[in-house]
Amino acid sequence: AVRVRVPLLLLAAVTALPSCTYALNVLVAGGSGRVGGSTLRWLQKYSSRDPKLDLTVSVGCRTKGSFDAAIRNGVVPSSGVEFVPMDLDGGDDEQLVNAIDGCGLVVNTAGPFQGRRDPALLRCCIAKRIPYVDVCDEYELAVESKKLMDEAKAAEVAAVVSCGIWPGISALMAAEAKAKLEAKTGEGTCDTLDFSFFTAGTGNAGPTIVSATFLLLATPALTYLRGQPVEKEPWTEKRDVDFGPGVGIKPIWLLDNPDVPTTATTLGVPNASSRFGTDPLPWNYLFGAMKAIPRSLLYNKEAMQNFALFSEPIIRLVDKLVGATNAMRVDAKTKDGKQAVTTRIVHPDLEDCVGLATAAFAIEVLKGETVEPGIWFPSEMSIEARTNLLEAARENTINYLV
Protein backbone atom coordinates (compact mmCIF):
# COMPACT_ATOMS: atom_id res chain seq x y z
CA ALA A 1 0.00 0.00 0.00
CA VAL A 2 1.17 3.53 -0.76
CA ARG A 3 0.56 6.18 1.88
CA VAL A 4 -1.39 9.16 0.62
CA ARG A 5 0.42 12.42 1.27
CA VAL A 6 -2.19 15.16 1.67
CA PRO A 7 -0.97 18.77 1.60
CA LEU A 8 -2.42 20.81 4.45
CA LEU A 9 -4.13 23.33 2.19
CA LEU A 10 -5.76 20.54 0.20
CA LEU A 11 -6.89 18.84 3.41
CA ALA A 12 -8.42 22.09 4.62
CA ALA A 13 -10.30 22.40 1.35
CA VAL A 14 -11.47 18.78 1.54
CA THR A 15 -12.86 19.04 5.06
CA ALA A 16 -14.58 22.32 4.24
CA LEU A 17 -16.78 20.76 1.54
CA PRO A 18 -19.36 18.26 2.82
CA SER A 19 -20.21 17.07 -0.71
CA CYS A 20 -16.69 16.01 -1.67
CA THR A 21 -14.80 12.75 -1.27
CA TYR A 22 -12.51 12.36 1.75
CA ALA A 23 -9.47 10.68 0.18
CA LEU A 24 -6.69 10.46 2.73
CA ASN A 25 -4.64 8.26 5.00
CA VAL A 26 -5.71 7.37 8.53
CA LEU A 27 -3.03 6.24 10.98
CA VAL A 28 -4.21 3.94 13.78
CA ALA A 29 -1.60 4.08 16.57
CA GLY A 30 -1.67 0.77 18.40
CA GLY A 31 -3.35 -0.78 15.37
CA SER A 32 -1.68 -4.14 15.95
CA GLY A 33 -3.66 -4.63 19.18
CA ARG A 34 -7.19 -5.97 19.51
CA VAL A 35 -8.82 -2.56 19.98
CA GLY A 36 -6.74 -0.91 17.26
CA GLY A 37 -7.24 -3.78 14.85
CA SER A 38 -11.00 -3.68 15.34
CA THR A 39 -10.97 0.09 14.80
CA LEU A 40 -8.96 -0.36 11.61
CA ARG A 41 -11.41 -2.94 10.25
CA TRP A 42 -14.39 -0.71 11.03
CA LEU A 43 -12.72 2.28 9.34
CA GLN A 44 -12.33 0.14 6.24
CA LYS A 45 -15.96 -0.99 6.55
CA TYR A 46 -17.25 2.58 6.88
CA SER A 47 -15.10 3.63 3.92
CA SER A 48 -16.48 0.79 1.75
CA ARG A 49 -20.09 1.78 2.60
CA ASP A 50 -19.78 5.50 1.87
CA PRO A 51 -18.83 6.66 -1.64
CA LYS A 52 -17.65 9.95 -0.09
CA LEU A 53 -15.02 8.13 1.98
CA ASP A 54 -11.82 6.86 0.36
CA LEU A 55 -9.55 5.95 3.25
CA THR A 56 -6.17 4.29 3.27
CA VAL A 57 -5.39 2.91 6.74
CA SER A 58 -1.94 2.47 8.28
CA VAL A 59 -0.90 0.72 11.49
CA GLY A 60 1.43 2.47 13.92
CA CYS A 61 3.25 0.25 16.42
CA ARG A 62 6.69 -0.23 17.92
CA THR A 63 8.03 -3.12 15.85
CA LYS A 64 7.51 -4.83 12.51
CA GLY A 65 7.30 -8.05 14.50
CA SER A 66 4.14 -6.84 16.26
CA PHE A 67 2.64 -5.83 12.93
CA ASP A 68 3.46 -9.19 11.33
CA ALA A 69 2.02 -11.06 14.34
CA ALA A 70 -1.19 -9.04 14.05
CA ILE A 71 -1.50 -10.10 10.42
CA ARG A 72 -0.87 -13.77 11.29
CA ASN A 73 -3.52 -13.62 14.03
CA GLY A 74 -6.08 -11.98 11.78
CA VAL A 75 -6.13 -8.75 13.78
CA VAL A 76 -4.91 -6.75 10.77
CA PRO A 77 -5.79 -7.53 7.13
CA SER A 78 -2.99 -9.22 5.20
CA SER A 79 -3.06 -6.64 2.40
CA GLY A 80 -3.80 -2.97 1.86
CA VAL A 81 -2.40 -1.85 5.23
CA GLU A 82 1.00 -0.23 5.77
CA PHE A 83 3.24 -0.55 8.85
CA VAL A 84 4.48 2.71 10.41
CA PRO A 85 7.07 2.46 13.23
CA MET A 86 6.24 4.61 16.25
CA ASP A 87 6.78 4.54 20.02
CA LEU A 88 4.44 6.67 22.13
CA ASP A 89 6.50 6.13 25.28
CA GLY A 90 9.88 6.87 23.75
CA GLY A 91 9.89 10.59 24.56
CA ASP A 92 10.85 11.46 20.98
CA ASP A 93 8.45 13.91 19.36
CA GLU A 94 10.48 13.94 16.15
CA GLN A 95 9.83 10.26 15.44
CA LEU A 96 6.11 10.80 16.13
CA VAL A 97 6.03 13.77 13.73
CA ASN A 98 7.70 11.61 11.07
CA ALA A 99 5.19 8.83 11.68
CA ILE A 100 2.14 11.05 11.21
CA ASP A 101 3.52 13.04 8.29
CA GLY A 102 1.02 13.03 5.43
CA CYS A 103 -1.88 11.68 7.48
CA GLY A 104 -5.37 13.17 7.30
CA LEU A 105 -6.43 11.71 10.66
CA VAL A 106 -4.76 9.98 13.63
CA VAL A 107 -6.58 7.50 15.88
CA ASN A 108 -4.71 6.62 19.08
CA THR A 109 -5.62 3.19 20.50
CA ALA A 110 -2.17 2.46 21.95
CA GLY A 111 -3.09 1.52 25.53
CA PRO A 112 -2.89 0.91 28.36
CA PHE A 113 -2.99 4.66 29.00
CA GLN A 114 -2.60 4.37 32.77
CA GLY A 115 0.55 6.07 34.03
CA ARG A 116 0.99 8.35 31.02
CA ARG A 117 0.93 12.09 31.62
CA ASP A 118 2.19 13.53 28.34
CA PRO A 119 -0.25 13.72 25.37
CA ALA A 120 2.71 13.66 22.99
CA LEU A 121 0.89 12.27 19.95
CA LEU A 122 -1.92 14.83 20.26
CA ARG A 123 0.62 17.63 20.60
CA CYS A 124 2.36 16.47 17.42
CA CYS A 125 -0.95 16.24 15.57
CA ILE A 126 -1.76 19.83 16.51
CA ALA A 127 1.66 20.92 15.29
CA LYS A 128 1.00 19.18 11.95
CA ARG A 129 -2.69 20.31 11.86
CA ILE A 130 -4.04 16.75 11.80
CA PRO A 131 -7.41 15.81 13.38
CA TYR A 132 -7.12 13.35 16.26
CA VAL A 133 -9.15 10.96 18.43
CA ASP A 134 -8.08 8.60 21.21
CA VAL A 135 -9.52 5.96 23.54
CA CYS A 136 -7.74 7.29 26.64
CA ASP A 137 -9.23 5.90 29.85
CA GLU A 138 -6.80 7.76 32.14
CA TYR A 139 -8.43 10.96 33.39
CA GLU A 140 -5.20 12.76 34.32
CA LEU A 141 -3.88 12.25 30.79
CA ALA A 142 -7.19 13.45 29.33
CA VAL A 143 -6.91 16.60 31.47
CA GLU A 144 -3.41 17.21 30.15
CA SER A 145 -4.81 16.85 26.63
CA LYS A 146 -7.46 19.49 27.35
CA LYS A 147 -4.73 21.95 28.27
CA LEU A 148 -3.86 22.04 24.55
CA MET A 149 -7.26 23.60 23.74
CA ASP A 150 -5.92 27.02 22.73
CA GLU A 151 -3.22 25.52 20.51
CA ALA A 152 -5.77 23.25 18.81
CA LYS A 153 -8.16 26.13 18.14
CA ALA A 154 -5.35 28.29 16.78
CA ALA A 155 -4.28 25.46 14.44
CA GLU A 156 -7.94 24.75 13.55
CA VAL A 157 -7.54 21.13 14.64
CA ALA A 158 -10.49 19.12 15.98
CA ALA A 159 -9.78 16.38 18.52
CA VAL A 160 -11.93 14.17 20.76
CA VAL A 161 -10.27 12.41 23.70
CA SER A 162 -11.54 9.51 25.82
CA CYS A 163 -13.81 8.23 23.09
CA GLY A 164 -14.62 4.67 22.03
CA ILE A 165 -17.31 2.48 23.60
CA TRP A 166 -16.62 3.20 27.30
CA PRO A 167 -15.46 5.76 27.91
CA GLY A 168 -16.98 7.38 24.85
CA ILE A 169 -20.42 6.23 23.76
CA SER A 170 -21.22 5.80 27.46
CA ALA A 171 -20.65 9.54 28.02
CA LEU A 172 -23.05 10.29 25.16
CA MET A 173 -25.58 7.96 26.81
CA ALA A 174 -25.22 10.05 29.97
CA ALA A 175 -25.71 13.32 28.08
CA GLU A 176 -28.78 11.89 26.35
CA ALA A 177 -30.25 10.53 29.60
CA LYS A 178 -29.73 13.88 31.33
CA ALA A 179 -31.34 15.75 28.44
CA LYS A 180 -34.38 13.46 28.43
CA LEU A 181 -34.75 13.64 32.22
CA GLU A 182 -34.58 17.42 32.28
CA ALA A 183 -37.03 17.65 29.37
CA LYS A 184 -39.53 16.09 31.79
CA THR A 185 -38.48 17.61 35.10
CA GLY A 186 -36.85 20.94 34.22
CA GLU A 187 -33.37 22.23 33.49
CA GLY A 188 -30.79 21.54 36.19
CA THR A 189 -32.82 18.80 37.90
CA CYS A 190 -30.45 15.93 37.04
CA ASP A 191 -28.69 15.20 40.33
CA THR A 192 -26.99 11.83 39.77
CA LEU A 193 -25.38 9.84 36.98
CA ASP A 194 -24.76 6.14 37.62
CA PHE A 195 -22.55 4.35 35.08
CA SER A 196 -22.77 0.55 35.04
CA PHE A 197 -20.72 -1.79 32.85
CA PHE A 198 -20.47 -5.54 32.35
CA THR A 199 -18.16 -7.52 30.07
CA ALA A 200 -18.14 -11.30 29.72
CA GLY A 201 -14.54 -12.45 30.02
CA THR A 202 -12.29 -10.00 28.22
CA GLY A 203 -14.90 -9.34 25.53
CA ASN A 204 -12.43 -10.90 23.07
CA ALA A 205 -10.24 -7.83 23.62
CA GLY A 206 -7.39 -9.97 24.94
CA PRO A 207 -4.63 -9.40 27.50
CA THR A 208 -4.55 -5.61 27.17
CA ILE A 209 -7.96 -5.17 28.81
CA VAL A 210 -6.86 -7.52 31.60
CA SER A 211 -3.67 -5.57 32.25
CA ALA A 212 -5.66 -2.32 32.13
CA THR A 213 -8.04 -3.70 34.78
CA PHE A 214 -5.07 -4.65 36.96
CA LEU A 215 -3.77 -1.09 36.64
CA LEU A 216 -7.20 0.30 37.54
CA LEU A 217 -7.23 -1.81 40.71
CA ALA A 218 -4.26 0.31 41.83
CA THR A 219 -6.13 3.52 41.01
CA PRO A 220 -8.62 5.13 43.40
CA ALA A 221 -12.09 5.26 41.87
CA LEU A 222 -12.87 8.92 41.27
CA THR A 223 -16.50 9.71 42.12
CA TYR A 224 -18.39 13.00 42.45
CA LEU A 225 -20.38 13.76 45.59
CA ARG A 226 -22.32 17.02 45.97
CA GLY A 227 -20.23 18.57 43.22
CA GLN A 228 -16.85 17.61 44.68
CA PRO A 229 -14.42 14.92 43.51
CA VAL A 230 -14.12 12.08 46.04
CA GLU A 231 -11.64 9.22 45.67
CA LYS A 232 -12.86 5.83 46.86
CA GLU A 233 -11.33 2.39 47.24
CA PRO A 234 -11.68 0.52 43.92
CA TRP A 235 -13.68 -2.70 43.70
CA THR A 236 -15.95 -1.82 46.64
CA GLU A 237 -19.59 -0.75 47.11
CA LYS A 238 -21.04 -3.69 45.16
CA ARG A 239 -24.38 -3.27 43.43
CA ASP A 240 -26.61 -5.69 41.51
CA VAL A 241 -27.73 -4.04 38.27
CA ASP A 242 -30.18 -5.19 35.60
CA PHE A 243 -28.65 -4.84 32.13
CA GLY A 244 -31.85 -5.99 30.45
CA PRO A 245 -32.69 -8.86 28.08
CA GLY A 246 -29.74 -11.00 27.04
CA VAL A 247 -27.67 -10.16 30.12
CA GLY A 248 -29.91 -9.82 33.17
CA ILE A 249 -28.81 -8.83 36.67
CA LYS A 250 -25.05 -8.71 37.29
CA PRO A 251 -22.92 -7.69 40.31
CA ILE A 252 -20.69 -4.68 39.69
CA TRP A 253 -18.09 -2.81 41.79
CA LEU A 254 -16.61 0.70 41.85
CA LEU A 255 -13.87 1.20 39.26
CA ASP A 256 -12.21 4.35 37.99
CA ASN A 257 -13.64 5.67 34.73
CA PRO A 258 -13.01 9.10 33.15
CA ASP A 259 -16.70 9.28 32.20
CA VAL A 260 -17.37 10.24 35.83
CA PRO A 261 -15.34 13.47 36.05
CA THR A 262 -15.82 14.43 32.40
CA THR A 263 -19.62 14.22 32.56
CA ALA A 264 -19.92 15.60 36.09
CA THR A 265 -17.94 18.70 35.17
CA THR A 266 -19.15 19.33 31.62
CA LEU A 267 -22.82 18.44 32.19
CA GLY A 268 -23.02 20.05 35.63
CA VAL A 269 -24.22 16.96 37.50
CA PRO A 270 -23.21 16.96 41.20
CA ASN A 271 -23.13 13.19 41.83
CA ALA A 272 -21.60 10.51 39.63
CA SER A 273 -19.93 7.11 39.96
CA SER A 274 -19.01 4.14 37.77
CA ARG A 275 -19.03 0.39 38.37
CA PHE A 276 -17.90 -2.69 36.46
CA GLY A 277 -18.30 -6.45 36.67
CA THR A 278 -17.39 -9.48 34.59
CA ASP A 279 -18.08 -13.16 34.03
CA PRO A 280 -17.31 -15.75 35.21
CA LEU A 281 -18.30 -14.66 38.72
CA PRO A 282 -15.06 -15.92 40.40
CA TRP A 283 -13.05 -13.46 38.29
CA ASN A 284 -14.70 -10.61 40.16
CA TYR A 285 -13.47 -11.99 43.47
CA LEU A 286 -10.03 -12.60 41.95
CA PHE A 287 -9.88 -8.92 41.03
CA GLY A 288 -10.91 -8.02 44.56
CA ALA A 289 -8.21 -10.26 46.02
CA MET A 290 -5.56 -8.73 43.76
CA LYS A 291 -5.89 -5.45 45.63
CA ALA A 292 -3.77 -7.14 48.33
CA ILE A 293 -0.83 -6.99 45.91
CA PRO A 294 1.36 -3.94 46.59
CA ARG A 295 0.05 -0.99 44.62
CA SER A 296 3.51 -0.30 43.19
CA LEU A 297 3.47 -3.73 41.53
CA LEU A 298 -0.13 -3.43 40.33
CA TYR A 299 0.74 -0.08 38.79
CA ASN A 300 3.79 -1.52 37.02
CA LYS A 301 2.53 -1.47 33.45
CA GLU A 302 5.18 -3.85 32.11
CA ALA A 303 4.71 -6.37 34.93
CA MET A 304 0.92 -6.41 34.57
CA GLN A 305 1.12 -6.74 30.79
CA ASN A 306 3.54 -9.65 31.13
CA PHE A 307 1.26 -11.32 33.67
CA ALA A 308 -1.71 -10.87 31.35
CA LEU A 309 0.26 -12.36 28.45
CA PHE A 310 1.32 -15.29 30.65
CA SER A 311 -2.37 -15.85 31.47
CA GLU A 312 -3.51 -15.57 27.84
CA PRO A 313 -4.24 -19.31 27.30
CA ILE A 314 -6.56 -19.29 30.31
CA ILE A 315 -8.07 -15.98 29.21
CA ARG A 316 -8.85 -17.36 25.76
CA LEU A 317 -10.39 -20.52 27.22
CA VAL A 318 -12.61 -18.51 29.55
CA ASP A 319 -13.64 -16.21 26.69
CA LYS A 320 -14.81 -19.24 24.71
CA LEU A 321 -16.85 -20.45 27.68
CA VAL A 322 -18.54 -17.18 28.72
CA GLY A 323 -18.72 -15.25 25.46
CA ALA A 324 -17.76 -11.62 24.84
CA THR A 325 -20.87 -9.58 25.63
CA ASN A 326 -20.41 -5.91 26.50
CA ALA A 327 -23.28 -4.22 28.36
CA MET A 328 -23.59 -0.55 29.34
CA ARG A 329 -26.24 1.16 31.40
CA VAL A 330 -26.43 4.82 32.44
CA ASP A 331 -29.06 6.15 34.84
CA ALA A 332 -29.84 9.86 35.24
CA LYS A 333 -31.84 10.67 38.38
CA THR A 334 -33.41 13.61 40.17
CA LYS A 335 -32.34 14.45 43.72
CA ASP A 336 -35.31 12.72 45.33
CA GLY A 337 -34.82 9.64 43.13
CA LYS A 338 -38.45 9.67 42.05
CA GLN A 339 -37.70 10.55 38.44
CA ALA A 340 -35.09 8.71 36.35
CA VAL A 341 -34.12 7.98 32.77
CA THR A 342 -32.24 4.78 31.91
CA THR A 343 -30.20 4.18 28.76
CA ARG A 344 -28.83 0.74 27.83
CA ILE A 345 -26.65 -0.52 24.98
CA VAL A 346 -25.59 -4.17 24.76
CA HIS A 347 -23.36 -5.66 22.07
CA PRO A 348 -22.44 -9.34 21.67
CA ASP A 349 -18.70 -8.66 21.40
CA LEU A 350 -16.60 -5.97 23.12
CA GLU A 351 -13.71 -6.20 20.65
CA ASP A 352 -16.06 -5.56 17.75
CA CYS A 353 -18.12 -2.77 19.33
CA VAL A 354 -15.16 -0.80 20.67
CA GLY A 355 -13.77 -0.71 17.12
CA LEU A 356 -17.18 0.29 15.76
CA ALA A 357 -17.48 3.14 18.25
CA THR A 358 -13.92 4.41 17.90
CA ALA A 359 -14.16 4.41 14.11
CA ALA A 360 -17.50 6.24 14.31
CA PHE A 361 -15.93 8.99 16.45
CA ALA A 362 -13.04 9.18 13.97
CA ILE A 363 -15.36 9.59 10.98
CA GLU A 364 -17.43 12.21 12.82
CA VAL A 365 -14.28 14.27 13.48
CA LEU A 366 -12.92 13.68 9.98
CA LYS A 367 -16.01 15.04 8.24
CA GLY A 368 -15.71 18.29 10.18
CA GLU A 369 -19.43 19.07 10.07
CA THR A 370 -20.35 18.63 13.76
CA VAL A 371 -17.04 18.93 15.64
CA GLU A 372 -15.40 22.35 15.89
CA PRO A 373 -11.65 22.91 16.32
CA GLY A 374 -10.52 22.28 19.90
CA ILE A 375 -10.02 19.40 22.35
CA TRP A 376 -13.32 17.87 23.40
CA PHE A 377 -14.65 15.21 25.74
CA PRO A 378 -17.52 13.17 24.23
CA SER A 379 -20.00 14.77 26.66
CA GLU A 380 -19.17 18.20 25.18
CA MET A 381 -20.03 17.25 21.61
CA SER A 382 -22.95 18.84 19.79
CA ILE A 383 -26.43 17.32 19.86
CA GLU A 384 -26.08 16.50 16.17
CA ALA A 385 -22.78 14.65 16.72
CA ARG A 386 -24.26 12.84 19.73
CA THR A 387 -27.25 11.72 17.68
CA ASN A 388 -25.04 10.49 14.83
CA LEU A 389 -22.76 8.53 17.16
CA LEU A 390 -25.51 6.96 19.24
CA GLU A 391 -27.18 5.83 16.03
CA ALA A 392 -23.87 4.35 14.84
CA ALA A 393 -23.59 2.48 18.16
CA ARG A 394 -26.98 0.86 17.52
CA GLU A 395 -25.44 -1.43 14.88
CA ASN A 396 -25.19 -5.11 15.90
CA THR A 397 -26.78 -4.49 19.31
CA ILE A 398 -28.80 -7.13 21.13
CA ASN A 399 -30.35 -4.55 23.46
CA TYR A 400 -30.67 -0.83 22.69
CA LEU A 401 -32.58 1.62 24.85
CA VAL A 402 -31.56 5.25 24.26
GIZINOR-V712159 format. One record per backbone hydrogen bond with DSSP energy under -1.0 kcal/mol. CO is the residue of the C=O (numbers start at 1). NH is the residue of the N-H. E is the energy in kcal/mol with one decimal. If there is no record, write none. Layout:
((CO & NH & E) (CO & NH & E))
This chain:
((7 & 11 & -2.7) (8 & 12 & -2.5) (9 & 13 & -1.8) (10 & 14 & -2.6) (11 & 15 & -2.6) (14 & 17 & -1.3) (17 & 20 & -1.5) (21 & 23 & -1.1) (22 & 54 & -2.8) (24 & 56 & -2.1) (25 & 104 & -3.0) (25 & 105 & -1.0) (26 & 58 & -2.8) (27 & 107 & -2.9) (28 & 31 & -1.5) (28 & 60 & -2.4) (29 & 109 & -2.8) (30 & 33 & -1.8) (33 & 37 & -3.1) (34 & 38 & -2.0) (35 & 39 & -2.3) (36 & 40 & -2.6) (37 & 41 & -2.3) (38 & 42 & -2.2) (39 & 43 & -2.4) (40 & 44 & -2.1) (41 & 45 & -2.1) (42 & 46 & -3.1) (43 & 47 & -2.3) (44 & 48 & -2.2) (45 & 49 & -1.5) (46 & 50 & -1.5) (50 & 53 & -2.1) (52 & 22 & -4.0) (54 & 24 & -1.2) (56 & 26 & -3.1) (58 & 28 & -2.8) (59 & 84 & -3.0) (60 & 30 & -3.3) (61 & 86 & -1.8) (63 & 67 & -1.5) (64 & 68 & -2.9) (65 & 69 & -2.4) (66 & 70 & -2.0) (67 & 71 & -1.7) (68 & 72 & -2.4) (69 & 73 & -2.2) (70 & 75 & -2.1) (70 & 76 & -1.5) (71 & 74 & -1.3) (82 & 59 & -3.1) (84 & 61 & -1.6) (87 & 90 & -1.1) (92 & 96 & -1.2) (93 & 97 & -2.7) (94 & 98 & -2.2) (95 & 99 & -1.7) (96 & 100 & -2.0) (100 & 103 & -2.4) (105 & 27 & -2.3) (106 & 133 & -1.9) (107 & 29 & -2.3) (108 & 135 & -1.7) (109 & 111 & -2.1) (113 & 116 & -2.0) (118 & 120 & -2.3) (119 & 123 & -2.4) (120 & 124 & -2.2) (121 & 125 & -2.2) (122 & 126 & -2.4) (123 & 127 & -2.0) (124 & 128 & -1.7) (125 & 130 & -2.8) (131 & 106 & -2.0) (132 & 160 & -1.7) (133 & 108 & -3.0) (134 & 163 & -2.7) (138 & 142 & -2.1) (139 & 143 & -2.5) (140 & 144 & -1.8) (141 & 145 & -2.1) (142 & 146 & -2.0) (143 & 147 & -1.1) (145 & 148 & -2.0) (146 & 149 & -1.8) (148 & 152 & -2.5) (149 & 153 & -2.6) (150 & 154 & -2.4) (151 & 155 & -1.9) (152 & 157 & -2.9) (157 & 374 & -2.6) (158 & 132 & -1.8) (159 & 376 & -2.5) (160 & 134 & -1.6) (164 & 169 & -2.0) (165 & 170 & -1.8) (168 & 172 & -1.5) (169 & 173 & -2.2) (170 & 174 & -1.8) (171 & 175 & -2.2) (172 & 176 & -2.4) (173 & 177 & -2.7) (174 & 178 & -2.7) (175 & 179 & -2.2) (176 & 180 & -2.4) (177 & 181 & -2.5) (178 & 182 & -2.7) (179 & 183 & -1.3) (181 & 185 & -2.3) (182 & 186 & -1.9) (186 & 189 & -1.5) (191 & 271 & -1.4) (192 & 333 & -2.2) (193 & 273 & -1.6) (194 & 331 & -2.2) (195 & 275 & -2.0) (196 & 329 & -2.6) (197 & 277 & -1.3) (198 & 327 & -3.3) (200 & 203 & -2.0) (202 & 205 & -1.5) (203 & 351 & -2.7) (207 & 211 & -2.8) (208 & 212 & -2.4) (209 & 213 & -1.8) (210 & 214 & -2.2) (211 & 215 & -2.2) (212 & 216 & -2.1) (213 & 217 & -1.7) (215 & 218 & -1.1) (216 & 219 & -1.6) (221 & 232 & -2.3) (223 & 230 & -3.2) (224 & 272 & -1.9) (225 & 228 & -1.7) (228 & 225 & -2.8) (230 & 223 & -2.8) (232 & 221 & -2.6) (236 & 254 & -2.6) (239 & 252 & -2.8) (241 & 250 & -2.6) (244 & 247 & -1.9) (244 & 248 & -2.9) (248 & 243 & -2.8) (250 & 241 & -2.7) (252 & 239 & -2.4) (253 & 276 & -2.6) (254 & 235 & -3.7) (257 & 260 & -1.9) (258 & 262 & -2.3) (259 & 263 & -2.4) (260 & 264 & -2.3) (261 & 265 & -2.1) (262 & 266 & -1.9) (263 & 267 & -2.4) (270 & 227 & -2.6) (271 & 193 & -2.2) (272 & 224 & -2.8) (273 & 195 & -2.7) (274 & 255 & -2.0) (275 & 197 & -1.6) (276 & 253 & -2.5) (277 & 199 & -1.8) (279 & 201 & -2.3) (280 & 283 & -1.7) (281 & 284 & -1.4) (282 & 286 & -2.0) (283 & 287 & -2.5) (284 & 288 & -2.0) (285 & 289 & -2.2) (286 & 290 & -1.9) (289 & 292 & -2.0) (290 & 293 & -1.8) (294 & 297 & -1.1) (294 & 298 & -2.2) (295 & 299 & -2.3) (297 & 300 & -1.6) (299 & 301 & -1.1) (300 & 304 & -2.6) (301 & 305 & -2.2) (302 & 306 & -2.4) (303 & 307 & -2.2) (304 & 308 & -2.3) (305 & 309 & -2.4) (306 & 310 & -2.4) (307 & 311 & -1.7) (309 & 312 & -1.2) (311 & 315 & -2.5) (312 & 316 & -3.0) (313 & 317 & -1.8) (314 & 318 & -2.7) (315 & 319 & -2.5) (316 & 320 & -1.8) (317 & 321 & -1.5) (318 & 322 & -2.7) (319 & 323 & -1.9) (324 & 350 & -1.9) (325 & 200 & -2.5) (326 & 347 & -2.7) (327 & 198 & -2.3) (328 & 345 & -2.1) (329 & 196 & -2.8) (330 & 343 & -2.5) (331 & 194 & -2.4) (332 & 341 & -2.4) (333 & 191 & -3.0) (333 & 192 & -1.7) (334 & 337 & -1.2) (339 & 334 & -2.3) (341 & 332 & -2.6) (343 & 330 & -2.3) (344 & 401 & -3.5) (345 & 328 & -2.2) (346 & 398 & -2.7) (346 & 399 & -1.2) (347 & 326 & -2.5) (349 & 353 & -2.4) (350 & 354 & -2.7) (351 & 355 & -1.2) (352 & 356 & -2.2) (353 & 357 & -2.6) (354 & 358 & -2.3) (355 & 359 & -2.5) (356 & 360 & -2.0) (357 & 361 & -2.4) (358 & 362 & -2.2) (359 & 363 & -2.6) (360 & 364 & -2.3) (361 & 365 & -2.3) (362 & 366 & -2.7) (363 & 367 & -2.3) (374 & 159 & -2.3) (376 & 161 & -2.3) (377 & 380 & -1.8) (378 & 381 & -1.7) (382 & 386 & -2.7) (383 & 387 & -2.6) (384 & 388 & -2.3) (385 & 389 & -2.6) (386 & 390 & -2.6) (387 & 391 & -1.9) (388 & 392 & -1.9) (389 & 393 & -2.2) (392 & 395 & -1.3) (394 & 397 & -1.9) (399 & 346 & -2.7) (401 & 344 & -2.6))
